[in-house]
Amino acid sequence: MVRLGAHMSIAGGVDQAFPRALAVGCETMQVFTKSSNQWQARPLREDEVARFRHLAKTSGVYPVVAHDAYLINPASPDPALWRRSVEALVVEVERCRALGIRWLIIHPGAHMGAGEAEGLRRVAEALNEVLARTEDADVEIVLETTAGQGTGLGHRFEHLAQILEQVEARTRLGICFDTCHALAAGYDIRTPEGYERTFQELETVVGLHRLRAFHLNDSRREPGSRVDRHAHIGKGTLGLTPFRLLLNDPRFQHLPMILETPKGPDMREDRENLAVLRSLVVGRGETTERTEDTEGSEHP
């Protein structure tokens, strides 16, 4: 069965993401390893790391994937911002190494007017340096498909292929497919035909073997809008069909599928979205949801 989860807060320490994930019934999860809106990274405490690693082995929530901070832009034409982004990515990889997290998801960044070719070259240059400086870390950098807002890169599969071609240690690179971003970028996966056409193109241009994770988000905007606005599952312009196809696609059963949908402090929306997703999985349905509720009630 495919493993479903959501992005979890690390308020109070990275290890605190586990009880939150269990409370809503996650089987996998995504976290930031530091504040997502600051360059500065608070040092990880030894006890915090030990608890995180223990819970990663014993909680049943796996795999855990990380997402990098929003300020990082490896495509930047500004030498100072590019250098700062490289240094920040090295820190992110090292934090993943310390916590035992295998996959670090990043956005390729924005070229800020320098042009796509130059932006993609800058991304590859940044990744070459980051991977070389962390060559002994068992951490892969995972490029996320993007919506293509502004000068953002990564909204075409060809962008990802061009980055891969220019990176020396490409065996340490993967791809994360975001459903909302794909629709916004013009990949219309709302019908079986469009869904299969999209993944056939991804196979041809990049290779499905590069996939490491999925972000499951509905979209508030129409196909090709190039606007990134996440919506709850089945309540946006994607509808339920692409999620049903994805959750039951045998090619992707081994990959974590993670929500990044809006939610309040009680995380009720995560429970609801996970229940909707599980209802779409053939052979899962209500029995799993009842078990989930029982398990969730045992954790704070």
C-alpha positions in Angstrom: 0.0 0.0 0.0 1.1 3.5 -0.8 2.2 5.5 2.3 0.4 8.8 2.9 1.3 11.7 5.1 1.6 15.5 5.4 4.1 18.2 6.1 4.5 18.6 9.8 5.5 21.5 12.0 8.9 21.2 13.9 7.9 23.8 16.5 9.5 22.8 19.8 12.2 20.7 18.1 12.4 18.5 15.0 11.5 15.4 17.0 8.1 17.0 17.8 7.0 16.4 14.2 6.5 12.7 15.0 3.7 13.0 17.6 1.9 15.5 15.4 2.2 13.1 12.4 0.8 10.2 14.5 -2.1 12.3 15.8 -3.5 12.8 12.3 -2.7 9.3 11.0 0.4 9.9 8.9 2.4 7.0 7.6 5.1 9.3 6.2 5.8 13.0 6.5 7.8 16.0 5.4 9.5 18.5 7.6 11.8 21.5 7.5 15.0 20.9 9.4 15.2 24.6 10.4 13.1 27.7 10.1 11.8 28.0 6.6 11.9 31.8 6.4 15.3 32.5 7.9 18.9 32.0 6.7 20.2 31.3 10.2 19.9 27.7 11.4 19.7 26.9 15.1 22.1 24.2 16.0 20.5 20.8 16.4 20.8 19.5 20.0 22.2 16.1 20.6 19.2 15.0 22.6 16.9 16.3 19.9 18.7 14.4 17.2 18.7 11.2 19.3 14.9 11.4 19.9 14.3 12.1 16.2 16.4 9.1 15.1 14.7 6.9 17.7 11.2 7.9 16.6 12.2 7.5 12.9 12.9 3.8 13.7 10.0 3.1 16.1 7.0 5.3 15.3 6.0 3.7 12.1 6.2 7.1 10.3 8.5 6.6 7.4 10.2 7.6 5.2 10.7 11.2 6.5 11.6 13.7 3.8 12.9 17.2 4.3 12.1 20.4 2.4 14.6 23.3 2.1 14.1 26.8 3.3 12.2 29.2 1.0 14.9 31.8 0.8 17.3 29.6 -1.1 17.7 30.4 -4.8 20.4 28.4 -6.5 19.4 29.9 -9.9 20.1 33.5 -8.7 22.2 35.7 -11.0 23.2 37.7 -7.9 26.6 36.3 -6.8 26.0 37.1 -3.2 22.6 35.5 -3.1 23.8 32.5 -5.1 26.7 32.0 -2.7 24.5 32.3 0.3 22.1 29.8 -1.2 24.9 27.3 -1.8 26.1 27.6 1.8 22.6 27.2 3.1 22.1 24.1 1.0 25.2 22.6 2.4 23.8 23.2 5.9 20.5 21.7 4.9 22.2 18.5 3.6 24.3 18.3 6.8 21.2 18.6 9.0 19.6 15.8 7.0 22.7 13.7 7.5 22.6 14.3 11.2 18.9 13.3 11.4 19.2 10.3 9.1 16.9 11.9 6.5 17.6 10.5 3.0 15.8 13.0 0.7 16.0 16.8 0.7 13.4 18.4 -1.6 14.3 21.8 -3.1 12.9 24.2 -5.7 15.2 24.8 -8.6 14.8 28.6 -8.0 14.2 31.6 -10.2 16.5 33.1 -12.8 15.4 36.7 -12.0 15.6 37.9 -15.6 18.9 36.2 -16.5 17.1 33.7 -18.8 16.2 30.0 -18.4 19.4 28.7 -19.8 21.6 30.8 -17.5 19.4 30.0 -14.5 19.5 26.3 -15.2 23.3 26.5 -15.5 23.5 28.3 -12.2 21.4 25.6 -10.5 23.6 22.9 -11.8 26.7 24.8 -10.7 25.3 25.1 -7.2 24.4 21.5 -7.0 27.8 20.4 -8.2 29.4 22.3 -5.4 26.9 21.2 -2.7 27.2 17.5 -3.7 31.0 17.7 -3.9 31.2 19.2 -0.4 28.9 16.6 1.0 30.0 13.6 -1.0 30.1 11.3 2.0 26.5 12.1 3.1 23.8 9.5 2.3 21.5 12.3 1.3 19.9 12.9 -2.1 18.7 16.3 -3.4 15.3 16.1 -4.9 14.2 18.7 -7.5 10.5 19.6 -7.2 8.3 20.3 -10.2 7.1 23.9 -9.9 4.2 26.0 -11.0 6.4 28.4 -13.0 5.4 31.6 -11.3 7.4 34.6 -12.4 10.9 33.6 -13.5 10.7 30.3 -11.6 12.4 27.2 -13.1 11.3 23.6 -12.9 7.8 23.9 -14.5 8.9 22.0 -17.6 10.3 18.5 -17.4 13.0 19.7 -19.8 14.3 22.1 -17.1 14.8 19.1 -14.8 16.5 17.1 -17.5 18.9 20.0 -18.3 19.9 20.3 -14.7 20.5 16.6 -14.5 22.6 16.6 -17.6 24.9 19.3 -16.1 25.4 17.7 -12.6 28.3 15.3 -12.2 26.9 13.4 -9.2 23.5 12.9 -10.7 23.0 9.6 -8.9 22.4 11.8 -5.9 19.5 13.7 -7.6 15.8 12.8 -7.7 12.5 14.3 -8.6 9.4 15.2 -6.6 6.1 15.5 -8.6 3.7 18.1 -7.2 0.1 17.7 -8.5 -0.9 21.3 -8.0 2.3 22.6 -9.6 2.0 20.2 -12.6 -1.6 21.5 -13.4 -0.5 25.1 -13.0 2.4 24.4 -15.3 0.0 23.1 -18.0 0.3 19.3 -17.4 -3.4 18.5 -17.3 -3.7 15.2 -15.4 -7.4 15.5 -14.8 -8.4 12.7 -17.2 -6.9 9.2 -17.6 -5.6 10.2 -21.0 -4.0 13.4 -19.8 -2.6 11.6 -16.7 -0.9 8.9 -18.8 0.3 11.4 -21.4 2.0 13.4 -18.6 3.8 10.5 -17.0 4.8 9.1 -20.4 6.4 12.5 -21.1 8.1 12.5 -17.7 9.5 9.0 -18.4 10.8 10.1 -21.8 12.3 13.4 -20.7 13.6 12.6 -17.2 12.8 9.0 -16.4 10.3 7.7 -13.8 13.2 6.0 -12.0 14.2 9.5 -10.8 10.9 9.9 -8.8 11.4 10.0 -5.0 8.2 11.5 -3.7 4.9 13.1 -4.6 3.2 16.2 -3.2 -0.5 15.7 -3.2 -2.3 19.1 -3.5 -5.4 20.2 -5.3 -5.3 23.5 -7.1 -7.3 26.7 -6.7 -6.3 27.8 -10.2 -6.9 26.5 -13.7 -4.5 24.5 -15.9 -1.6 26.5 -17.3 -2.2 29.4 -14.9 1.4 29.3 -13.7 0.0 30.3 -10.2 0.8 28.1 -7.2 -2.3 28.0 -4.9 -2.9 24.8 -3.1 -6.5 23.5 -2.3 -7.9 20.6 -0.3 -8.1 17.3 -2.0 -11.1 17.1 -4.3 -12.1 20.8 -3.6 -10.1 22.4 -6.4 -9.8 22.4 -10.1 -8.0 19.0 -10.1 -10.9 17.1 -8.6 -10.6 13.5 -7.4 -9.7 11.6 -10.6 -6.0 12.3 -10.8 -5.5 11.4 -7.1 -7.4 8.1 -7.6 -5.2 7.3 -10.6 -2.0 8.2 -8.8 -2.9 6.3 -5.6 -3.6 3.1 -7.5 -0.8 3.3 -10.0 1.5 0.3 -9.4 4.5 2.3 -10.7 4.3 4.6 -7.7 3.2 2.4 -4.8 6.7 2.5 -3.2 6.9 6.3 -3.1 5.8 8.5 -0.2 2.8 10.8 -1.0 2.6 13.9 1.1 0.0 16.6 1.6 1.0 20.3 1.6 -2.6 21.6 1.9 -3.7 24.5 4.1 -4.4 23.7 7.8 -5.2 25.2 11.2 -3.4 24.5 14.5 -5.6 21.5 15.3 -4.6 19.9 11.9 -8.2 18.8 11.3 -7.8 19.4 7.6 -4.9 16.9 7.4 -7.2 14.2 8.9 -9.9 15.1 6.4 -7.6 15.1 3.4 -5.9 11.9 4.4 -9.4 10.3 4.8 -10.4 11.4 1.3 -7.2 10.0 -0.2 -7.5 6.7 1.6 -11.1 6.3 0.4 -9.7 6.4 -3.2 -7.3 3.5 -2.7 -8.7 0.3 -4.0 -8.9 -2.2 -1.1 -8.3 0.3 1.6 -11.4 2.4 2.3 -13.2 2.6 5.6 -11.4 -0.1 7.5 -8.1 1.7 7.3 -9.8 5.0 8.3 -11.2 3.4 11.5 -7.9 1.9 12.4 -6.3 5.3 11.8 -8.6 7.0 14.2 -7.9 4.5 16.9 -4.1 4.8 16.4 -4.3 8.6 16.3 -6.2 8.7 19.6 -3.3 7.0 21.4 -0.8 9.8 20.7 -0.8 13.4 21.9 
